[in-house]
Amino acid sequence: MYTNGQAAFLFLLTSALAPLIRLSYMEMVKLALPYTIGMSLTGVLATIYCYNPKD
């Protein structure tokens, strides 16, 4: 499942524009890494602080 940002990166990567803007797969991974880390931390913190099982 892709987010809109990932879909946009993949579209650029597979388009004829990729060589013009010097976009490689590793460059795409580097650009997406801060978002991935931020969303992962947000998910973990939300799970820790918001999940209250009924025990």
mmCIF file as Biopython writes it, N, C-alpha, C and O atoms, coordinates in Angstrom:
data_model
#
loop_
_atom_site.group_PDB
_atom_site.id
_atom_site.type_symbol
_atom_site.label_atom_id
_atom_site.label_alt_id
_atom_site.label_comp_id
_atom_site.label_asym_id
_atom_site.label_entity_id
_atom_site.label_seq_id
_atom_site.pdbx_PDB_ins_code
_atom_site.Cartn_x
_atom_site.Cartn_y
_atom_site.Cartn_z
_atom_site.occupancy
_atom_site.B_iso_or_equiv
_atom_site.auth_seq_id
_atom_site.auth_asym_id
_atom_site.pdbx_PDB_model_num
ATOM 1   N N  . MET A ? 1  ? 0.850   -1.170 0.000   1.0 0.0 1  A 1 
ATOM 2   C CA . MET A ? 1  ? 0.000   0.000  0.000   1.0 0.0 1  A 1 
ATOM 3   C C  . MET A ? 1  ? 0.900   1.239  0.000   1.0 0.0 1  A 1 
ATOM 4   O O  . MET A ? 1  ? 1.809   1.361  0.821   1.0 0.0 1  A 1 
ATOM 5   N N  . TYR A ? 2  ? 0.633   2.137  -0.919  1.0 0.0 2  A 1 
ATOM 6   C CA . TYR A ? 2  ? 1.465   3.325  -1.048  1.0 0.0 2  A 1 
ATOM 7   C C  . TYR A ? 2  ? 0.713   4.560  -0.586  1.0 0.0 2  A 1 
ATOM 8   O O  . TYR A ? 2  ? -0.498  4.675  -0.770  1.0 0.0 2  A 1 
ATOM 9   N N  . THR A ? 3  ? 1.449   5.477  0.014   1.0 0.0 3  A 1 
ATOM 10  C CA . THR A ? 3  ? 0.867   6.786  0.298   1.0 0.0 3  A 1 
ATOM 11  C C  . THR A ? 3  ? 0.988   7.621  -0.968  1.0 0.0 3  A 1 
ATOM 12  O O  . THR A ? 3  ? 1.642   7.206  -1.925  1.0 0.0 3  A 1 
ATOM 13  N N  . ASN A ? 4  ? 0.373   8.773  -0.982  1.0 0.0 4  A 1 
ATOM 14  C CA . ASN A ? 4  ? 0.450   9.636  -2.160  1.0 0.0 4  A 1 
ATOM 15  C C  . ASN A ? 4  ? 1.886   10.040 -2.485  1.0 0.0 4  A 1 
ATOM 16  O O  . ASN A ? 4  ? 2.265   10.132 -3.652  1.0 0.0 4  A 1 
ATOM 17  N N  . GLY A ? 5  ? 2.675   10.280 -1.446  1.0 0.0 5  A 1 
ATOM 18  C CA . GLY A ? 5  ? 4.072   10.655 -1.664  1.0 0.0 5  A 1 
ATOM 19  C C  . GLY A ? 5  ? 4.870   9.533  -2.312  1.0 0.0 5  A 1 
ATOM 20  O O  . GLY A ? 5  ? 5.666   9.772  -3.219  1.0 0.0 5  A 1 
ATOM 21  N N  . GLN A ? 6  ? 4.655   8.308  -1.844  1.0 0.0 6  A 1 
ATOM 22  C CA . GLN A ? 6  ? 5.354   7.168  -2.427  1.0 0.0 6  A 1 
ATOM 23  C C  . GLN A ? 6  ? 4.925   6.967  -3.874  1.0 0.0 6  A 1 
ATOM 24  O O  . GLN A ? 6  ? 5.750   6.671  -4.738  1.0 0.0 6  A 1 
ATOM 25  N N  . ALA A ? 7  ? 3.646   7.127  -4.130  1.0 0.0 7  A 1 
ATOM 26  C CA . ALA A ? 7  ? 3.152   6.968  -5.500  1.0 0.0 7  A 1 
ATOM 27  C C  . ALA A ? 7  ? 3.756   8.027  -6.410  1.0 0.0 7  A 1 
ATOM 28  O O  . ALA A ? 7  ? 4.100   7.738  -7.556  1.0 0.0 7  A 1 
ATOM 29  N N  . ALA A ? 8  ? 3.888   9.243  -5.914  1.0 0.0 8  A 1 
ATOM 30  C CA . ALA A ? 8  ? 4.486   10.310 -6.715  1.0 0.0 8  A 1 
ATOM 31  C C  . ALA A ? 8  ? 5.953   10.011 -7.014  1.0 0.0 8  A 1 
ATOM 32  O O  . ALA A ? 8  ? 6.406   10.199 -8.143  1.0 0.0 8  A 1 
ATOM 33  N N  . PHE A ? 9  ? 6.701   9.544  -6.005  1.0 0.0 9  A 1 
ATOM 34  C CA . PHE A ? 9  ? 8.095   9.176  -6.218  1.0 0.0 9  A 1 
ATOM 35  C C  . PHE A ? 9  ? 8.214   8.061  -7.249  1.0 0.0 9  A 1 
ATOM 36  O O  . PHE A ? 9  ? 9.047   8.132  -8.151  1.0 0.0 9  A 1 
ATOM 37  N N  . LEU A ? 10 ? 7.379   7.028  -7.115  1.0 0.0 10 A 1 
ATOM 38  C CA . LEU A ? 10 ? 7.445   5.911  -8.055  1.0 0.0 10 A 1 
ATOM 39  C C  . LEU A ? 10 ? 7.088   6.347  -9.465  1.0 0.0 10 A 1 
ATOM 40  O O  . LEU A ? 10 ? 7.686   5.875  -10.432 1.0 0.0 10 A 1 
ATOM 41  N N  . PHE A ? 11 ? 6.116   7.244  -9.589  1.0 0.0 11 A 1 
ATOM 42  C CA . PHE A ? 11 ? 5.768   7.764  -10.909 1.0 0.0 11 A 1 
ATOM 43  C C  . PHE A ? 11 ? 6.955   8.495  -11.530 1.0 0.0 11 A 1 
ATOM 44  O O  . PHE A ? 11 ? 7.280   8.281  -12.698 1.0 0.0 11 A 1 
ATOM 45  N N  . LEU A ? 12 ? 7.599   9.358  -10.744 1.0 0.0 12 A 1 
ATOM 46  C CA . LEU A ? 12 ? 8.767   10.086 -11.260 1.0 0.0 12 A 1 
ATOM 47  C C  . LEU A ? 12 ? 9.898   9.127  -11.617 1.0 0.0 12 A 1 
ATOM 48  O O  . LEU A ? 12 ? 10.575  9.292  -12.632 1.0 0.0 12 A 1 
ATOM 49  N N  . LEU A ? 13 ? 10.090  8.122  -10.763 1.0 0.0 13 A 1 
ATOM 50  C CA . LEU A ? 13 ? 11.187  7.182  -10.976 1.0 0.0 13 A 1 
ATOM 51  C C  . LEU A ? 13 ? 11.026  6.407  -12.281 1.0 0.0 13 A 1 
ATOM 52  O O  . LEU A ? 13 ? 12.012  6.078  -12.941 1.0 0.0 13 A 1 
ATOM 53  N N  . THR A ? 14 ? 9.786   6.119  -12.645 1.0 0.0 14 A 1 
ATOM 54  C CA . THR A ? 14 ? 9.549   5.329  -13.852 1.0 0.0 14 A 1 
ATOM 55  C C  . THR A ? 14 ? 9.252   6.193  -15.072 1.0 0.0 14 A 1 
ATOM 56  O O  . THR A ? 14 ? 9.013   5.664  -16.158 1.0 0.0 14 A 1 
ATOM 57  N N  . SER A ? 15 ? 9.264   7.510  -14.910 1.0 0.0 15 A 1 
ATOM 58  C CA . SER A ? 15 ? 8.963   8.385  -16.042 1.0 0.0 15 A 1 
ATOM 59  C C  . SER A ? 15 ? 10.249  8.797  -16.763 1.0 0.0 15 A 1 
ATOM 60  O O  . SER A ? 15 ? 11.356  8.507  -16.312 1.0 0.0 15 A 1 
ATOM 61  N N  . ALA A ? 16 ? 10.073  9.463  -17.869 1.0 0.0 16 A 1 
ATOM 62  C CA . ALA A ? 16 ? 11.219  9.941  -18.650 1.0 0.0 16 A 1 
ATOM 63  C C  . ALA A ? 16 ? 11.926  11.096 -17.951 1.0 0.0 16 A 1 
ATOM 64  O O  . ALA A ? 16 ? 13.039  11.459 -18.333 1.0 0.0 16 A 1 
ATOM 65  N N  . LEU A ? 17 ? 11.301  11.673 -16.940 1.0 0.0 17 A 1 
ATOM 66  C CA . LEU A ? 17 ? 11.919  12.789 -16.210 1.0 0.0 17 A 1 
ATOM 67  C C  . LEU A ? 17 ? 13.017  12.337 -15.254 1.0 0.0 17 A 1 
ATOM 68  O O  . LEU A ? 17 ? 13.866  13.142 -14.872 1.0 0.0 17 A 1 
ATOM 69  N N  . ALA A ? 18 ? 13.017  11.070 -14.862 1.0 0.0 18 A 1 
ATOM 70  C CA . ALA A ? 18 ? 13.973  10.584 -13.862 1.0 0.0 18 A 1 
ATOM 71  C C  . ALA A ? 18 ? 15.425  10.924 -14.203 1.0 0.0 18 A 1 
ATOM 72  O O  . ALA A ? 18 ? 16.140  11.428 -13.337 1.0 0.0 18 A 1 
ATOM 73  N N  . PRO A ? 19 ? 15.887  10.669 -15.430 1.0 0.0 19 A 1 
ATOM 74  C CA . PRO A ? 19 ? 17.287  11.030 -15.724 1.0 0.0 19 A 1 
ATOM 75  C C  . PRO A ? 19 ? 17.527  12.543 -15.700 1.0 0.0 19 A 1 
ATOM 76  O O  . PRO A ? 19 ? 18.616  12.999 -15.350 1.0 0.0 19 A 1 
ATOM 77  N N  . LEU A ? 20 ? 16.513  13.308 -16.072 1.0 0.0 20 A 1 
ATOM 78  C CA . LEU A ? 20 ? 16.684  14.760 -16.110 1.0 0.0 20 A 1 
ATOM 79  C C  . LEU A ? 20 ? 16.839  15.358 -14.719 1.0 0.0 20 A 1 
ATOM 80  O O  . LEU A ? 20 ? 17.614  16.295 -14.527 1.0 0.0 20 A 1 
ATOM 81  N N  . ILE A ? 21 ? 16.107  14.822 -13.750 1.0 0.0 21 A 1 
ATOM 82  C CA . ILE A ? 21 ? 16.205  15.358 -12.391 1.0 0.0 21 A 1 
ATOM 83  C C  . ILE A ? 21 ? 17.125  14.511 -11.518 1.0 0.0 21 A 1 
ATOM 84  O O  . ILE A ? 21 ? 17.209  14.717 -10.307 1.0 0.0 21 A 1 
ATOM 85  N N  . ARG A ? 22 ? 17.810  13.562 -12.138 1.0 0.0 22 A 1 
ATOM 86  C CA . ARG A ? 22 ? 18.798  12.706 -11.463 1.0 0.0 22 A 1 
ATOM 87  C C  . ARG A ? 22 ? 18.186  11.977 -10.269 1.0 0.0 22 A 1 
ATOM 88  O O  . ARG A ? 22 ? 18.774  11.939 -9.187  1.0 0.0 22 A 1 
ATOM 89  N N  . LEU A ? 23 ? 17.016  11.404 -10.471 1.0 0.0 23 A 1 
ATOM 90  C CA . LEU A ? 23 ? 16.335  10.667 -9.411  1.0 0.0 23 A 1 
ATOM 91  C C  . LEU A ? 23 ? 16.593  9.180  -9.587  1.0 0.0 23 A 1 
ATOM 92  O O  . LEU A ? 23 ? 16.173  8.579  -10.576 1.0 0.0 23 A 1 
ATOM 93  N N  . SER A ? 24 ? 17.278  8.598  -8.633  1.0 0.0 24 A 1 
ATOM 94  C CA . SER A ? 24 ? 17.507  7.158  -8.640  1.0 0.0 24 A 1 
ATOM 95  C C  . SER A ? 24 ? 16.687  6.536  -7.511  1.0 0.0 24 A 1 
ATOM 96  O O  . SER A ? 24 ? 16.108  7.249  -6.692  1.0 0.0 24 A 1 
ATOM 97  N N  . TYR A ? 25 ? 16.644  5.223  -7.475  1.0 0.0 25 A 1 
ATOM 98  C CA . TYR A ? 25 ? 15.889  4.550  -6.417  1.0 0.0 25 A 1 
ATOM 99  C C  . TYR A ? 25 ? 16.479  4.889  -5.047  1.0 0.0 25 A 1 
ATOM 100 O O  . TYR A ? 25 ? 15.729  5.154  -4.108  1.0 0.0 25 A 1 
ATOM 101 N N  . MET A ? 26 ? 17.800  4.886  -4.919  1.0 0.0 26 A 1 
ATOM 102 C CA . MET A ? 26 ? 18.419  5.195  -3.621  1.0 0.0 26 A 1 
ATOM 103 C C  . MET A ? 26 ? 18.155  6.639  -3.214  1.0 0.0 26 A 1 
ATOM 104 O O  . MET A ? 26 ? 17.974  6.923  -2.030  1.0 0.0 26 A 1 
ATOM 105 N N  . GLU A ? 27 ? 18.130  7.542  -4.167  1.0 0.0 27 A 1 
ATOM 106 C CA . GLU A ? 27 ? 17.814  8.946  -3.857  1.0 0.0 27 A 1 
ATOM 107 C C  . GLU A ? 27 ? 16.379  9.043  -3.335  1.0 0.0 27 A 1 
ATOM 108 O O  . GLU A ? 27 ? 16.099  9.799  -2.406  1.0 0.0 27 A 1 
ATOM 109 N N  . MET A ? 28 ? 15.488  8.282  -3.933  1.0 0.0 28 A 1 
ATOM 110 C CA . MET A ? 28 ? 14.093  8.269  -3.490  1.0 0.0 28 A 1 
ATOM 111 C C  . MET A ? 28 ? 14.013  7.735  -2.059  1.0 0.0 28 A 1 
ATOM 112 O O  . MET A ? 28 ? 13.280  8.280  -1.234  1.0 0.0 28 A 1 
ATOM 113 N N  . VAL A ? 29 ? 14.755  6.680  -1.765  1.0 0.0 29 A 1 
ATOM 114 C CA . VAL A ? 29 ? 14.758  6.114  -0.417  1.0 0.0 29 A 1 
ATOM 115 C C  . VAL A ? 29 ? 15.280  7.138  0.585   1.0 0.0 29 A 1 
ATOM 116 O O  . VAL A ? 29 ? 14.718  7.287  1.670   1.0 0.0 29 A 1 
ATOM 117 N N  . LYS A ? 30 ? 16.354  7.847  0.227   1.0 0.0 30 A 1 
ATOM 118 C CA . LYS A ? 30 ? 16.911  8.865  1.124   1.0 0.0 30 A 1 
ATOM 119 C C  . LYS A ? 30 ? 15.926  9.996  1.379   1.0 0.0 30 A 1 
ATOM 120 O O  . LYS A ? 30 ? 15.829  10.494 2.501   1.0 0.0 30 A 1 
ATOM 121 N N  . LEU A ? 31 ? 15.199  10.403 0.353   1.0 0.0 31 A 1 
ATOM 122 C CA . LEU A ? 31 ? 14.230  11.482 0.519   1.0 0.0 31 A 1 
ATOM 123 C C  . LEU A ? 31 ? 13.041  11.050 1.376   1.0 0.0 31 A 1 
ATOM 124 O O  . LEU A ? 31 ? 12.477  11.867 2.104   1.0 0.0 31 A 1 
ATOM 125 N N  . ALA A ? 32 ? 12.661  9.798  1.297   1.0 0.0 32 A 1 
ATOM 126 C CA . ALA A ? 32 ? 11.503  9.313  2.038   1.0 0.0 32 A 1 
ATOM 127 C C  . ALA A ? 32 ? 11.848  8.876  3.460   1.0 0.0 32 A 1 
ATOM 128 O O  . ALA A ? 32 ? 10.940  8.663  4.263   1.0 0.0 32 A 1 
ATOM 129 N N  . LEU A ? 33 ? 13.107  8.738  3.790   1.0 0.0 33 A 1 
ATOM 130 C CA . LEU A ? 33 ? 13.508  8.218  5.096   1.0 0.0 33 A 1 
ATOM 131 C C  . LEU A ? 33 ? 13.028  9.061  6.280   1.0 0.0 33 A 1 
ATOM 132 O O  . LEU A ? 33 ? 12.524  8.485  7.244   1.0 0.0 33 A 1 
ATOM 133 N N  . PRO A ? 34 ? 13.155  10.381 6.263   1.0 0.0 34 A 1 
ATOM 134 C CA . PRO A ? 34 ? 12.660  11.165 7.412   1.0 0.0 34 A 1 
ATOM 135 C C  . PRO A ? 34 ? 11.156  10.985 7.644   1.0 0.0 34 A 1 
ATOM 136 O O  . PRO A ? 34 ? 10.714  10.911 8.791   1.0 0.0 34 A 1 
ATOM 137 N N  . TYR A ? 35 ? 10.379  10.915 6.582   1.0 0.0 35 A 1 
ATOM 138 C CA . TYR A ? 35 ? 8.940   10.699 6.699   1.0 0.0 35 A 1 
ATOM 139 C C  . TYR A ? 35 ? 8.664   9.322  7.306   1.0 0.0 35 A 1 
ATOM 140 O O  . TYR A ? 35 ? 7.804   9.184  8.176   1.0 0.0 35 A 1 
ATOM 141 N N  . THR A ? 36 ? 9.384   8.320  6.849   1.0 0.0 36 A 1 
ATOM 142 C CA . THR A ? 36 ? 9.203   6.961  7.351   1.0 0.0 36 A 1 
ATOM 143 C C  . THR A ? 36 ? 9.516   6.885  8.837   1.0 0.0 36 A 1 
ATOM 144 O O  . THR A ? 36 ? 8.761   6.282  9.600   1.0 0.0 36 A 1 
ATOM 145 N N  . ILE A ? 37 ? 10.615  7.487  9.252   1.0 0.0 37 A 1 
ATOM 146 C CA . ILE A ? 37 ? 11.003  7.470  10.664  1.0 0.0 37 A 1 
ATOM 147 C C  . ILE A ? 37 ? 9.976   8.227  11.502  1.0 0.0 37 A 1 
ATOM 148 O O  . ILE A ? 37 ? 9.569   7.752  12.562  1.0 0.0 37 A 1 
ATOM 149 N N  . GLY A ? 38 ? 9.558   9.393  11.036  1.0 0.0 38 A 1 
ATOM 150 C CA . GLY A ? 38 ? 8.578   10.193 11.774  1.0 0.0 38 A 1 
ATOM 151 C C  . GLY A ? 38 ? 7.244   9.485  11.941  1.0 0.0 38 A 1 
ATOM 152 O O  . GLY A ? 38 ? 6.666   9.492  13.028  1.0 0.0 38 A 1 
ATOM 153 N N  . MET A ? 39 ? 6.757   8.880  10.877  1.0 0.0 39 A 1 
ATOM 154 C CA . MET A ? 39 ? 5.477   8.173  10.960  1.0 0.0 39 A 1 
ATOM 155 C C  . MET A ? 39 ? 5.582   6.915  11.822  1.0 0.0 39 A 1 
ATOM 156 O O  . MET A ? 39 ? 4.627   6.554  12.511  1.0 0.0 39 A 1 
ATOM 157 N N  . SER A ? 40 ? 6.728   6.254  11.788  1.0 0.0 40 A 1 
ATOM 158 C CA . SER A ? 40 ? 6.923   5.065  12.623  1.0 0.0 40 A 1 
ATOM 159 C C  . SER A ? 40 ? 6.930   5.437  14.098  1.0 0.0 40 A 1 
ATOM 160 O O  . SER A ? 40 ? 6.290   4.778  14.917  1.0 0.0 40 A 1 
ATOM 161 N N  . LEU A ? 41 ? 7.664   6.502  14.432  1.0 0.0 41 A 1 
ATOM 162 C CA . LEU A ? 41 ? 7.695   6.952  15.827  1.0 0.0 41 A 1 
ATOM 163 C C  . LEU A ? 41 ? 6.310   7.394  16.299  1.0 0.0 41 A 1 
ATOM 164 O O  . LEU A ? 41 ? 5.912   7.091  17.424  1.0 0.0 41 A 1 
ATOM 165 N N  . THR A ? 42 ? 5.587   8.099  15.457  1.0 0.0 42 A 1 
ATOM 166 C CA . THR A ? 42 ? 4.237   8.533  15.812  1.0 0.0 42 A 1 
ATOM 167 C C  . THR A ? 42 ? 3.335   7.333  16.071  1.0 0.0 42 A 1 
ATOM 168 O O  . THR A ? 42 ? 2.564   7.338  17.031  1.0 0.0 42 A 1 
ATOM 169 N N  . GLY A ? 43 ? 3.417   6.325  15.245  1.0 0.0 43 A 1 
ATOM 170 C CA . GLY A ? 43 ? 2.614   5.124  15.423  1.0 0.0 43 A 1 
ATOM 171 C C  . GLY A ? 43 ? 2.954   4.380  16.706  1.0 0.0 43 A 1 
ATOM 172 O O  . GLY A ? 43 ? 2.062   3.923  17.422  1.0 0.0 43 A 1 
ATOM 173 N N  . VAL A ? 44 ? 4.248   4.260  16.994  1.0 0.0 44 A 1 
ATOM 174 C CA . VAL A ? 44 ? 4.667   3.566  18.213  1.0 0.0 44 A 1 
ATOM 175 C C  . VAL A ? 44 ? 4.214   4.335  19.448  1.0 0.0 44 A 1 
ATOM 176 O O  . VAL A ? 44 ? 3.697   3.740  20.393  1.0 0.0 44 A 1 
ATOM 177 N N  . LEU A ? 45 ? 4.404   5.648  19.449  1.0 0.0 45 A 1 
ATOM 178 C CA . LEU A ? 45 ? 3.995   6.451  20.606  1.0 0.0 45 A 1 
ATOM 179 C C  . LEU A ? 45 ? 2.479   6.441  20.785  1.0 0.0 45 A 1 
ATOM 180 O O  . LEU A ? 45 ? 1.992   6.359  21.913  1.0 0.0 45 A 1 
ATOM 181 N N  . ALA A ? 46 ? 1.740   6.523  19.702  1.0 0.0 46 A 1 
ATOM 182 C CA . ALA A ? 46 ? 0.282   6.464  19.792  1.0 0.0 46 A 1 
ATOM 183 C C  . ALA A ? 46 ? -0.164  5.122  20.340  1.0 0.0 46 A 1 
ATOM 184 O O  . ALA A ? 46 ? -1.104  5.059  21.133  1.0 0.0 46 A 1 
ATOM 185 N N  . THR A ? 47 ? 0.493   4.055  19.934  1.0 0.0 47 A 1 
ATOM 186 C CA . THR A ? 47 ? 0.146   2.728  20.432  1.0 0.0 47 A 1 
ATOM 187 C C  . THR A ? 47 ? 0.450   2.624  21.925  1.0 0.0 47 A 1 
ATOM 188 O O  . THR A ? 47 ? -0.353  2.075  22.680  1.0 0.0 47 A 1 
ATOM 189 N N  . ILE A ? 48 ? 1.587   3.139  22.354  1.0 0.0 48 A 1 
ATOM 190 C CA . ILE A ? 48 ? 1.973   3.062  23.760  1.0 0.0 48 A 1 
ATOM 191 C C  . ILE A ? 48 ? 1.027   3.885  24.631  1.0 0.0 48 A 1 
ATOM 192 O O  . ILE A ? 48 ? 0.571   3.405  25.668  1.0 0.0 48 A 1 
ATOM 193 N N  . TYR A ? 49 ? 0.730   5.107  24.225  1.0 0.0 49 A 1 
ATOM 194 C CA . TYR A ? 49 ? -0.019  6.015  25.082  1.0 0.0 49 A 1 
ATOM 195 C C  . TYR A ? 49 ? -1.530  5.959  24.902  1.0 0.0 49 A 1 
ATOM 196 O O  . TYR A ? 49 ? -2.260  6.366  25.806  1.0 0.0 49 A 1 
ATOM 197 N N  . CYS A ? 50 ? -2.016  5.477  23.787  1.0 0.0 50 A 1 
ATOM 198 C CA . CYS A ? 50 ? -3.457  5.503  23.521  1.0 0.0 50 A 1 
ATOM 199 C C  . CYS A ? 50 ? -4.133  4.142  23.603  1.0 0.0 50 A 1 
ATOM 200 O O  . CYS A ? 50 ? -5.359  4.066  23.685  1.0 0.0 50 A 1 
ATOM 201 N N  . TYR A ? 51 ? -3.362  3.081  23.583  1.0 0.0 51 A 1 
ATOM 202 C CA . TYR A ? 51 ? -3.953  1.741  23.597  1.0 0.0 51 A 1 
ATOM 203 C C  . TYR A ? 51 ? -4.216  1.323  25.032  1.0 0.0 51 A 1 
ATOM 204 O O  . TYR A ? 51 ? -3.279  1.140  25.810  1.0 0.0 51 A 1 
ATOM 205 N N  . ASN A ? 52 ? -5.490  1.169  25.389  1.0 0.0 52 A 1 
ATOM 206 C CA . ASN A ? 52 ? -5.860  0.769  26.747  1.0 0.0 52 A 1 
ATOM 207 C C  . ASN A ? 52 ? -6.722  -0.493 26.677  1.0 0.0 52 A 1 
ATOM 208 O O  . ASN A ? 52 ? -7.939  -0.406 26.511  1.0 0.0 52 A 1 
ATOM 209 N N  . PRO A ? 53 ? -6.100  -1.651 26.802  1.0 0.0 53 A 1 
ATOM 210 C CA . PRO A ? 53 ? -6.901  -2.876 26.772  1.0 0.0 53 A 1 
ATOM 211 C C  . PRO A ? 53 ? -7.776  -2.962 28.020  1.0 0.0 53 A 1 
ATOM 212 O O  . PRO A ? 53 ? -7.402  -2.490 29.094  1.0 0.0 53 A 1 
ATOM 213 N N  . LYS A ? 54 ? -8.932  -3.566 27.856  1.0 0.0 54 A 1 
ATOM 214 C CA . LYS A ? 54 ? -9.852  -3.686 28.986  1.0 0.0 54 A 1 
ATOM 215 C C  . LYS A ? 54 ? -9.536  -4.956 29.766  1.0 0.0 54 A 1 
ATOM 216 O O  . LYS A ? 54 ? -10.138 -6.006 29.536  1.0 0.0 54 A 1 
ATOM 217 N N  . ASP A ? 55 ? -8.588  -4.847 30.686  1.0 0.0 55 A 1 
ATOM 218 C CA . ASP A ? 55 ? -8.200  -6.008 31.521  1.0 0.0 55 A 1 
ATOM 219 C C  . ASP A ? 55 ? -8.906  -5.932 32.844  1.0 0.0 55 A 1 
ATOM 220 O O  . ASP A ? 55 ? -8.723  -6.805 33.693  1.0 0.0 55 A 1 
#
